[in-house]
Amino acid sequence: MGRAIKHFGWKRNDIVVSTKINWGAANSGHHHQSPRAKINNLGLSRKHLIEGTDASLARLQLSYVDILYAHRPDRQTPIEETVRAFNFLINTGKALYWGTSEWLATEIEEAWAVADRLGLIGPIVEQPGYSLRREKVDGEFRNAGLYSRRGLGLTIFSPLAGGLLTGKYIDGLPEDSRLRTSDDPAVQAVIQKVGTAEWDEQQSKVKKLMEVAEGLGTDVATLSMAWVLSNKEVSSAIGGASRPDQIWQIVKAVEVYQRLDQQVLEEIERIMGNKPETVTQRFG
């Protein structure tokens, strides 16, 4: 990424660059590292956050990143230590903001409580998985007041629920599909559901979404990504691509999103039937 930024001559103030820290390079399968050496290259301790950020900046060939994410919570390190370390990195000019990824609402709120008490900066963005499968973002975070009270922004990943919202699984598992080829434990857990009533119900919903997409002159994957963008709390969405044409499909979602009127959004809600209950709905 650092080489690309230099090659294309992008002005630093025209781009937003982020990086994530938790598992270090020493934990990515390099055989020359002994298992004992890896312990300091892990987690959200002050030591690893500072050393990991320096290493990331060296690879990026940058003096600072705009956003530094805590890539998963570290429940072995006190949150106060983590909050202080992120603020040290901000105060020394190595990051402008910090955020979280896959933290619980209670953990984000605890980080903010520490920051408030110490007069420090709390996490301003969370990176959760979010798609038409949505309990955490539309339920847990909203009920905790993270958007209204903390101004939390969202950079979401997995807008297609790992490919389940592409429509390619409605007639089985294609040989070249992710469910066939990946050995990721999370993917394997999905495979266990194939053929169950839950799986069949999900594919039935995808078929109905395909009809909605057809009415808009698009496909279900693009519709699903456009739906994610319709959430005003979502600042940006991360799409994965293994082929150039998939990039074009992702970009088309922006145009489709602009055509999602209230009627279409209500039809999608009716099909999915999974809108989480919020505190205001419960108590009026």
Secondary structure, DSSP 8 states (H G I E B T S, - for coil): -HHHHHHHT--GGG---EEEESB-GGGSS-TTS-GGGGGGGBSS-HHHHHHHHHHHHHHHT-S-EEEEEEES--TTS-HHHHHHHHHHHHHTTSEEEEEEES--HHHHHHHHHHHHHHT-----EEE-B-SS--HIIIIIHHHTTTTTTT--EEEEB-TTGGGTTSSTTTTS--TTSHHHH---HHHHHHHTTTTSHHHHHHHHHHHHHHHHHHHTTS-HHHHHHHHHHTSTTEEEE----SSHHHHHHHHHHHHHHTT--HHHHHHHHHHH------HHHHH-
